[in-house]
Amino acid sequence: MSLSEVNRRRTFAVISHPDAGKTTLTEKLLLFSGAIHIAGAVKGRKSKRFATSDWMEIEKQRGISVASSVMQFEYGDAVVNLLDTPGHQDFSEDTYRVLTAVDAAVMVIDGANGVEAQTLKLLEVCRRQRTPIITFINKLDRDVRPPLELLSEVEDHLGVAAIPFSWPIGTGKDFRGVYDLQRSQIRAFRAGEAVRPDDSVTLQGLDDPRAVEQFGETWLRAKDEIELVAGATPTLDRELFLAGKQSPVLFGSAINNFGIREILDALVDLAPPPKVREAVQRPVDPAEARFTGMVFKVQANMDQQHRDRVAFVRVCSGKFDRGMALTVTRTGKKIKTSNVVSFLSQRREITEEAYPGDIIGIPNHGTLCLGDTLTEGEMLEFSGLPFFSPEIFQTVEALDPMRAKQLSEALRHLSEEGAIQVFRPMRGGPTLLGAVGALQFEVVSHRLAGEYRVEVRFSPSRYRLSRWVSSTDATAMKRFIEFNAGRMAYDAAEQMTLLAAHPSEIAALKETYPAIVFSEMRELSGAVLGSTH
């Protein structure tokens, strides 16, 4: 296996709060890399243009990203695997799981709104994974908050040292470009145009008269800020960056193609190649000769004509060759790999080979589930993917009772994808669905009708939160379940779950049953992580 191929890989996700411009940035990264000719269209595609990373029908109707997409392209000498994640707050669980498959992240911040709630949640997952982050402050050609204020907020709220790589010359209607602190260059802004070679002016220091001649008072104001941040911020330490303690900061306007190439350059220069991954049994080095991979996402019915199911696999070590025999360590079963695919969003191509860091898609009929480990025979298990406690619950029933069996099968598929959490009440009754936002139910309803031909009725539930329960004391656990049977349920992994209407109920139970652990998150293996306070 070629170590040079491993070192060429850069696998990253684009993360942001909703509406910060993440999907636009993703499109422009593809455009500047040459992967597409027109933002919103894959090369050669003649159909109507939608965002390349949005392929679900409901995404096209609503203009939001619901499912995570994968795009592979080359930039310079690097092979880039870009994972576009759902920005909408109702789909954060899929985003969290995707972050376990990447080696770096680009965090997009809306210059007008600064750091927002969803950004903080995503960053917490990055911290847990120790994922290095490049920050892109977007929409500088609109009315935004003062750049110094934004930089301070990145540091205060995200808990990282922000290292400006560029600095804006004006904002809003006065936005004239950026000063590249790494190269001592000014890059002039022209709306809608890619930066050309003659747009860069190399200065002989900040007092070079050409800057004042070209930008006047706007430059003088920016110069004062540049001198301030240059004196107050340290230089980038790559080790601190890789540890997630420093973040390079770039400014620009994704919709106007400004600052895009600098992001790609920073990713190639700074982001790490594939790293050692922890399995339960041992660490797995990407340079190992034998193949290993982890299923971090399952998506059913990507191709409506074939009603297929694709497992997204992060290659962790070794080299994938088409047709090689792989073992699903959870079941011990062998799978065929003759029709494995790579992605440019909804366009798929048969993959002949893949290396650590690459994302491959394995079509299957339920053989592969979230969190599965694939190997050439060694019985390894990579750490489980996270599930988080839902915040909204509704019961679900088929409008046509004769379709109840189809509904049950459809919900099994959707829960295996991680699209929705499914709970089976211990004492019987309607199936309960759990989500982190109301729109998730709309997506499930849409998919049940469109992909499985099952019309459903949702009804409000009195429950508002849940906790996975566990204990090292079997007697205490049995007693707890018996006394609370009316609000106990099994999740899709048959894990015991407590349902509650108010946090005070959980607080009271914690006092009454000190031997029970109440967890807001569990790993796919079934392990529950942490407890409520």
KEROFI-922722 format. One line per 4 residues: number of its first residue (from 1); their letters; for each residue x, y, z of C-alpha. Coordinates in steps of 0.5 Angstrom, whole numbers, always signed. Each point is the difference from the previous one (the first is absolute). Layout:
BEGIN
NUM> A> X:Y:Z  ...
// end
This chain:
BEGIN
1> MSLS> +0:+0:+0  +3:+7:-2  +1:+4:+6  +1:+6:-5
5> EVNR> -8:-1:-2  -2:+0:+7  +4:+7:+1  -4:+3:-6
9> RRTF> -6:-1:+4  -4:+6:+3  -7:-2:+3  -4:+5:+3
13> AVIS> -7:+3:+1  -3:+7:+0  -4:+1:+6  -4:+6:+2
17> HPDA> -6:+3:+3  -6:+0:-5  +0:+6:-5  +7:+1:+1
21> GKTT> +2:-1:-7  +2:-7:+0  -3:-3:-6  +2:+6:-4
25> LTEK> +7:-1:+2  +0:-8:-1  -2:+2:-7  +6:+5:-1
29> LLLF> +5:-5:+2  -2:-5:-5  +0:+6:-5  +7:+2:+2
33> SGAI> +2:-7:+0  -2:-1:-7  -5:-5:+2  -6:+3:-3
37> HIAG> -1:+6:-5  -5:+4:+2  -2:+0:+8  -6:-4:+1
41> AVKG> +1:-5:-6  +5:-6:-1  +4:+0:-6  -4:-3:-6
45> RKSK> -7:+1:+4  -5:+3:-5  -6:+0:+5  -3:+5:+4
49> RFAT> +6:+3:+5  -1:-1:+8  +6:+0:+5  +5:-6:-2
53> SDWM> -1:-2:+7  -7:+0:+1  -3:-6:-4  -6:-2:+4
57> EIEK> -7:+2:-3  -2:+4:+7  +7:+4:+0  -2:+2:-7
61> QRGI> -7:+2:+2  +2:+4:+6  +7:+2:-1  +4:-3:+6
65> SVAS> +5:-5:+1  -3:-6:+3  +4:-6:-1  +8:+0:+0
69> SVMQ> +3:+0:-7  +7:-3:-2  +4:+3:-5  +7:-2:-3
73> FEYG> +5:+4:-4  +7:+2:-1  +3:+7:+1  +7:+1:-1
77> DAVV> +4:-7:+2  -5:-1:+5  -6:-5:+0  -6:+4:+4
81> NLLD> -6:-4:+3  -5:+5:+2  -6:-1:+4  -5:+5:+0
85> TPGH> -5:-1:+6  -7:+2:+1  +0:+7:+3  -7:+0:+2
89> QDFS> +0:-1:+8  -5:-5:-1  +5:-5:-3  +6:+1:+5
93> EDTY> +0:-7:+2  +2:-2:-8  +5:+6:+1  +3:-3:+6
97> RVLT> +1:-7:-3  +3:+3:-6  +6:+4:+4  +2:-7:+3
101> AVDA> +2:-2:-7  +5:+7:-2  +7:+2:+2  -2:+7:+0
105> AVMV> -6:+5:-1  -1:+7:-3  -5:+4:+4  -4:+5:-3
109> IDGA> -2:+6:+4  -5:+6:-2  +3:+6:+0  -6:+4:+2
113> NGVE> -2:-5:+6  +6:-3:+2  +1:-6:+4  -7:-3:+1
117> AQTL> -3:-6:+4  +1:-6:-5  +7:+2:-1  +2:-1:+7
121> KLLE> -4:-7:+0  +4:-2:-6  +7:+3:+3  -1:-4:+6
125> VCRR> +0:-7:-4  +6:+3:-4  +3:+1:+7  -2:-7:+2
129> QRTP> +3:-3:-6  +6:+5:+0  -1:+2:-7  +4:+6:-2
133> IITF> -4:+6:-3  +0:+5:-5  -4:+6:+1  -3:+4:-6
137> INKL> -4:+6:+2  -5:+1:-6  -4:+6:-3  +5:+5:+1
141> DRDV> -3:+4:-6  -7:+1:+4  -1:+4:+7  +4:-4:+5
145> RPPL> +2:+1:+7  +7:+3:+1  +6:-5:-2  +3:+1:+7
149> ELLS> -6:-2:+3  -1:-6:-4  +7:-2:+1  -1:+1:+8
153> EVED> -6:-4:+0  +3:-6:-4  +5:+0:+6  -5:+1:+6
157> HLGV> -5:-5:-3  +4:-5:-3  +5:-1:+5  +6:+0:-6
161> AAIP> +5:+5:-1  -2:+4:-7  +6:+1:-5  -2:+5:-5
165> FSWP> +3:-2:-7  -4:+6:-3  -3:+6:+2  -6:+4:-4
169> IGTG> +1:+7:-3  -6:+3:+2  -7:-4:+0  -7:+0:-3
173> KDFR> +0:+5:-6  +7:+3:+2  +3:-7:+0  +6:+0:-5
177> GVYD> +3:-6:+1  +5:-3:+5  +7:+0:+3  +4:-7:+0
181> LQRS> +4:+0:+6  +4:-6:-2  +2:+3:-7  +0:+8:+2
185> QIRA> -5:+0:-6  -7:+4:-2  -5:-4:-4  -5:+5:-3
189> FRAG> -7:-2:+1  -5:+0:-7  -7:-2:+1  -1:-7:-3
193> EAVR> +7:-1:-3  +5:-5:+2  +7:+4:+2  +5:+0:-6
197> PDDS> +7:+1:+1  +0:+8:-1  -5:+0:+6  +6:-1:+4
201> VTLQ> +4:+6:+2  +7:-2:+4  +1:+5:+5  +7:+3:+3
205> GLDD> -3:+0:+7  -6:+3:+2  +2:+7:-2  +1:-1:-7
209> PRAV> -3:+6:-3  -4:-5:-6  -5:-2:+6  -2:+7:+1
213> EQFG> +0:+2:-7  -5:-6:-2  -4:+0:+7  +0:+7:+3
217> ETWL> -3:+0:+7  -2:-7:+0  +7:-2:+0  +2:+4:+5
221> RAKD> -5:-2:+5  +1:-7:-2  +8:+1:+1  -1:+2:+7
225> EIEL> -4:-7:+2  +5:-4:-4  +5:+3:+4  -4:-1:+7
229> VAGA> -1:-8:-2  +7:-1:-3  +3:+2:+7  -6:-3:+4
233> TPTL> +0:-7:-3  +5:-5:+0  +3:-4:-6  -4:-6:-2
237> DREL> +3:-6:+3  -2:-6:-4  +1:-5:+6  -5:+5:+4
241> FLAG> -5:+0:-6  +0:-8:-1  -2:+0:+7  -6:+4:-1
245> KQSP> +3:+6:+4  +2:+5:-5  -5:+2:-6  +3:+4:-6
249> VLFG> -6:+5:-2  -1:+2:-7  -5:+5:-3  -4:+1:-6
253> SAIN> -7:-1:-4  -1:-7:-2  -6:+2:-5  +5:+5:-3
257> NFGI> +5:-5:-1  +5:+4:+5  +5:-4:+5  -2:-7:-3
261> REIL> +7:-1:-3  +3:+2:+6  -4:-6:+4  +2:-5:-5
265> DALV> +7:+2:+1  +0:+0:+8  -3:-7:+0  +5:-3:-5
269> DLAP> +6:+4:+4  -3:-1:+7  -5:-6:+1  +3:-6:+2
273> PPKV> +0:-7:-4  -4:-6:+2  +2:-1:+8  +0:-6:+4
277> REAV> -7:-2:+2  -2:-4:+7  -3:-6:-1  -2:-4:+7
281> QRPV> +5:-5:-1  +6:+4:-2  +2:+7:-4  +0:-1:-8
285> DPAE> +5:+4:-4  -2:+2:-7  +6:-3:-3  -1:-7:+2
289> ARFT> -1:-4:-6  -6:-4:+2  -7:+4:-1  -4:+3:+5
293> GMVF> -6:+4:+0  -6:+3:+4  -7:+1:-2  -2:+7:+2
297> KVQA> -6:+1:-4  -6:-4:-3  -4:+3:-5  -6:-4:-4
301> NMDQ> -3:+2:-6  +5:+4:-3  -2:-2:-7  -8:+0:+0
305> QHRD> +0:-5:-6  +4:-5:+3  -2:+1:+7  +7:-1:+3
309> RVAF> +3:+0:+7  +7:+3:+0  +5:-1:+6  +5:+6:+0
313> VRVC> +7:-3:+2  +6:+4:+3  +6:-4:-3  +5:+0:+7
317> SGKF> +5:-4:-3  +3:-4:-5  -2:+0:-8  -7:-1:-2
321> DRGM> +0:-4:-7  -6:-2:-4  -3:-7:+1  +4:-1:+7
325> ALTV> -3:-4:+5  -2:+4:+6  -3:-3:+7  -5:+4:+4
329> TRTG> +3:-1:+7  -7:+1:+4  -3:-6:-4  +6:-4:-3
333> KKIK> -3:+0:-7  +4:+1:-6  -3:+6:-5  +2:+1:-7
337> TSNV> +3:+6:-3  -1:+0:-7  -4:+6:+0  +3:+4:+5
341> VSFL> -1:+8:-2  +3:+6:+1  -4:+7:+0  +0:+7:-3
345> SQRR> -7:+1:+4  -5:-4:-4  +4:-2:-5  +3:-7:+1
349> EITE> +6:-3:-3  +3:-7:+1  +6:+0:+4  +6:-4:-2
353> EAYP> +4:+2:+6  +0:+4:+6  +5:+2:+5  -1:+2:+8
357> GDII> -4:+7:+0  -4:-2:-6  -7:-1:+1  -3:-6:-4
361> GIPN> -8:-2:-1  -2:-7:+1  -7:-2:-3  -3:-5:+4
365> HGTL> -7:-3:+3  +1:+1:+7  +6:-4:+1  +4:+7:+3
369> CLGD> -2:+4:+5  +2:+6:+3  +7:-1:+4  +2:-6:-3
373> TLTE> +7:-2:-1  +3:-3:-6  +6:-4:-1  +4:-5:-4
377> GEML> -2:-5:+6  +3:+3:+6  -5:+1:+5  +0:+7:+2
381> EFSG> -5:+5:+2  +1:+8:+0  -3:+4:+5  -8:+1:-1
385> LPFF> -3:+6:-3  -4:+4:+5  -8:+1:+1  -3:+6:+4
389> SPEI> -6:+0:+4  -6:+2:-4  -3:+7:+2  -7:-1:-4
393> FQTV> -4:-7:+0  -6:-2:-4  -4:-6:-1  -1:-3:-7
397> EALD> -5:-4:-3  -2:-2:-7  -6:+3:-3  -2:-7:-3
401> PMRA> +1:-5:+5  +2:-5:-5  +6:+3:-1  +2:+0:+7
405> KQLS> +6:-6:-2  +2:+5:-5  +1:+5:+5  +4:-4:+5
409> EALR> +5:-2:-6  +0:+7:-2  +2:+3:+7  +5:-5:+1
413> HLSE> +4:+2:-7  -1:+7:+2  +3:-1:+8  +5:-4:-3
417> EGAI> +2:+6:-4  +0:+4:+6  -6:+5:-4  -4:-1:+6
421> QVFR> +0:-4:+7  -5:-5:+1  -3:-2:+7  -4:-6:+2
425> PMRG> -4:+1:+6  +1:-6:+5  -7:+0:+2  -2:+0:-8
429> GPTL> -4:+5:-3  +2:+5:-6  +7:+0:-3  +3:+6:+3
433> LGAV> +5:+5:-5  +5:+4:+3  +3:+6:-3  +4:+6:+1
437> GALQ> -4:+5:-4  -7:+0:-3  +2:+0:-7  +3:-7:+1
441> FEVV> -7:-2:+1  -2:+3:-7  +6:-3:-3  -2:-7:+2
445> SHRL> -7:+1:-2  +2:+2:-7  +5:-6:+0  -5:-5:+2
449> AGEY> -5:+2:-5  +5:+1:-6  +5:-6:+1  -5:-5:+4
453> RVEV> -7:+2:-2  -2:+0:+7  -4:+6:+2  +0:+2:+8
457> RFSP> -3:+4:+5  +4:+3:+6  -3:+1:+6  +3:+5:+6
461> SRYR> +3:-4:+6  +0:+2:+7  +8:-1:+0  +5:+5:-1
465> LSRW> +7:-3:+2  +3:-7:+1  +6:-3:+3  +3:-7:-1
469> VSST> +1:-3:+6  +5:-5:+3  +3:-3:+6  +6:-4:+3
473> DATA> -5:-3:+5  -5:-5:-4  -5:+0:+6  -1:+8:+1
477> MKRF> -1:+0:-8  -5:-6:+0  -4:+4:+6  +1:+7:-4
481> IEFN> -3:-3:-6  -6:-4:+4  -2:+7:+3  +0:+4:-6
485> AGRM> -2:-5:-5  -5:+5:-3  +5:+5:-2  +5:-5:-2
489> AYDA> +1:-2:-8  +5:-3:-4  +4:+3:-5  +2:-3:-7
493> AEQM> +6:-3:+3  -4:-3:+6  +3:+5:+5  -4:+2:+6
497> TLLA> -3:+7:-1  -4:+4:+5  -5:+5:-2  -1:+6:+4
501> AHPS> -5:+6:-1  +5:+5:+4  +7:+1:+3  -3:+0:+7
505> EIAA> -2:-8:-1  +7:-2:-2  +3:+4:+6  -5:-3:+5
509> LKET> +2:-7:-3  +7:+1:+1  -1:+1:+7  -4:-6:+1
513> YPAI> +4:-4:-4  +8:+2:+1  +2:-7:-3  -3:+2:-7
517> VFSE> +4:+4:-5  -4:+5:-5  +3:+1:-6  -1:+5:-5
521> MREL> +4:-3:-6  +2:-7:-1  +5:-3:-5  -3:-5:-6
525> SGAV> +3:-6:+4  -5:+1:+5  +5:+4:+5  -3:+5:+4
529> LGST> +4:+6:+1  +0:+5:+5  -6:+2:+5  -5:+6:+1
533> H> +2:+5:+5
// end
